[in-house]
Amino acid sequence: MNEHFFQCPYCWEEISMLIDTSVREQKYIEDCEVCCNPIELSVQSEDGIIMGFDAQNIEQ
């Protein structure tokens, strides 16, 4: 698990999440710990290192 810091696409606050880097590709939804809006996360990992990370707001 690696802690990854990024900006929420809704409130622009810096937040962090624990990322399981043993999984090569992940896509899931997690709520912002500040504004509680849902964020779609896409993560690519290789050899325990985060190679790609994207956080998008969810169109409602």
C-alpha positions as CSV (number, residue, x, y, z in Angstrom):
1,M,0.0,0.0,0.0
2,N,1.2,3.5,-0.9
3,E,-0.2,6.8,0.2
4,H,-0.9,9.0,-2.8
5,F,-1.7,12.7,-2.5
6,F,-3.8,14.5,-5.1
7,Q,-6.3,17.3,-5.6
8,C,-10.1,16.7,-5.4
9,P,-11.7,17.5,-8.7
10,Y,-14.6,19.1,-6.9
11,C,-13.3,21.1,-3.9
12,W,-9.6,21.3,-5.0
13,E,-8.4,20.4,-1.6
14,E,-5.4,18.1,-1.4
15,I,-6.4,14.7,-0.1
16,S,-4.6,11.4,0.2
17,M,-5.7,7.8,-0.4
18,L,-4.0,4.5,0.2
19,I,-3.4,2.7,-3.1
20,D,-2.8,-1.1,-3.3
21,T,0.1,-1.2,-5.7
22,S,0.1,-5.0,-6.0
23,V,-2.8,-4.6,-8.5
24,R,-1.7,-3.5,-11.9
25,E,-4.8,-1.7,-13.0
26,Q,-7.7,-0.4,-10.9
27,K,-10.7,1.7,-11.5
28,Y,-13.1,2.5,-8.6
29,I,-15.1,5.3,-6.9
30,E,-14.1,6.8,-3.6
31,D,-15.7,9.7,-1.8
32,C,-13.6,12.9,-1.1
33,E,-12.7,13.0,2.6
34,V,-13.3,16.8,2.6
35,C,-16.4,17.5,0.4
36,C,-17.8,13.9,0.3
37,N,-18.3,14.0,-3.5
38,P,-17.7,10.8,-5.5
39,I,-14.3,10.6,-7.3
40,E,-13.6,8.1,-10.1
41,L,-10.1,6.9,-9.6
42,S,-8.0,5.1,-12.3
43,V,-4.6,3.7,-11.1
44,Q,-1.9,1.8,-12.9
45,S,0.9,0.2,-10.9
46,E,4.0,-1.7,-11.8
47,D,6.5,-3.4,-9.3
48,G,4.9,-1.6,-6.4
49,I,5.2,1.9,-8.0
50,I,2.2,4.0,-9.1
51,M,2.9,4.6,-12.8
52,G,-0.4,6.4,-13.7
53,F,-3.1,8.1,-11.6
54,D,-6.2,9.9,-12.6
55,A,-9.0,11.4,-10.5
56,Q,-12.1,12.6,-12.2
57,N,-15.5,14.0,-11.1
58,I,-18.5,11.8,-11.9
59,E,-21.0,13.3,-14.3
60,Q,-24.4,13.3,-12.6
